Every structure is written in structure tokens, then in C-alpha cells.
């Protein structure tokens, strides 16, 4: 991600249909927030920009947990599913460490995605209920940690 992606990041995250499922970003989300994300967060994590041919539309990262968001106009097109599957495959090709991705209980799309990724990684998917985060500015529901553990399935996660 580069400075010229800041406007697209602001546009994507500054949408309730996106940010309600995220724990870290402020809302409303400003252009300064986007620049801070690019300059201060991105250099410290493993991340990929998502582009469906129209420019930047989202991001996926390992920091060390799997985290992602996608602009609302692109929801329901399996774009994030494909990106997440690629990142999970990449992770388990390099490591046998478990992979965690948290999601709010009400986020059905993320729950379904977690189940798909566990099958892809030949891993056991377990859930851990997380207490409500008093610092979360966007969602007051409980969350789950989805833990992909290939060793529990007797595999390595590597395909």
C-alpha cells in the first residue's frame, strides 16, 4: 500500500457496513487515519492490498492474526474468500503455527469463511468466545477467535 491508496482506504473503511465488524479503526475514519495506517501500521505487519481491477478495495494481513476488510461494494463476490484462502495457504506453506482470526458473533460471512479456510488448510477449527471489548468503538457484541490448527488434525496445513 502506498500514499496514493489513502483516499480509497478512507472511502472503504468510513462505511458502517465495513467498520462495524472491525475493532481497531476509529469511526468516522479520516484521510489522516488512512495515512497513519499506511505509514505506521503497514510497515509493521505482513499485508497485501486487494485490487479487483479497479484499484485498491481492501486489505488482508497477518499481524500475527489474520485480519481483513473489503469495501462494501465488493461484498458477496468471493473476493475476500479467495484472498483469505491464498493467505492461509501461504501461511501454512511456511509455518506449522496455528492461525487465528477473530470475528463478531453476528458476522455470519466471517464465520462461514473461517469454516472454509479450516477445510482448505486441513486444520481443526476451534472457537474461543472472547469477552466484549470495552475499547471497541464500533460493535458491542461478543466475538469469537477462530483458531486454525493443522497439527490437531494430524496434518501440517501444507498442501
WOCORTA-V716036 format. One record per backbone hydrogen bond with DSSP energy under -0.5 kcal/mol. NH is the residue of the N-H (numbers start at 0). CO is the residue of the C=O. E is the energy in kcal/mol with one decimal. If there is no record, write none. Layout:
BEGIN
nh;co;e
NH;CO;E
NH;CO;E
END
This chain:
BEGIN
nh;co;e
4;1;-2.6
5;2;-1.6
8;4;-2.4
9;5;-2.7
10;6;-2.5
11;7;-2.5
12;8;-2.8
13;9;-2.4
14;12;-1.8
17;14;-2.0
18;14;-2.6
19;15;-1.9
20;17;-1.6
21;18;-1.8
33;29;-1.8
34;30;-2.3
35;31;-2.5
36;32;-2.4
37;33;-2.3
38;34;-2.9
39;35;-3.1
40;35;-0.9
40;36;-1.0
41;36;-2.5
43;40;-2.1
44;41;-1.3
45;61;-1.8
46;44;-0.7
47;59;-2.6
49;57;-2.9
50;48;-0.5
51;54;-0.7
53;54;-0.5
56;49;-3.0
57;49;-0.9
58;68;-1.8
59;47;-2.0
60;66;-3.0
61;45;-2.9
62;64;-2.2
65;99;-2.9
66;60;-2.4
68;58;-2.0
70;56;-3.3
73;70;-2.2
74;71;-1.7
76;73;-1.0
81;77;-2.2
82;78;-2.2
83;79;-3.2
84;80;-2.4
85;81;-2.0
86;82;-2.3
87;83;-2.8
88;84;-2.4
89;85;-2.4
90;86;-2.9
91;87;-2.5
92;88;-1.3
93;89;-0.8
93;90;-1.2
94;90;-1.4
98;147;-2.2
100;145;-2.3
102;143;-2.5
104;141;-2.6
106;103;-2.0
107;105;-1.6
110;106;-1.8
111;107;-2.5
112;108;-2.2
113;109;-2.2
114;110;-1.7
115;111;-2.1
116;112;-2.4
117;113;-1.9
118;114;-1.5
119;115;-2.1
120;116;-2.1
121;118;-1.1
122;117;-2.6
123;148;-1.9
125;123;-0.6
125;146;-1.7
127;144;-1.7
129;142;-3.5
133;131;-0.7
135;132;-1.3
136;22;-0.5
142;129;-1.2
143;102;-3.2
144;127;-2.5
145;100;-2.8
145;143;-0.6
146;125;-2.8
146;144;-0.7
147;98;-3.4
147;145;-0.6
148;123;-1.9
148;146;-0.7
151;148;-0.5
152;148;-0.6
152;149;-0.6
153;150;-1.2
154;149;-2.2
END
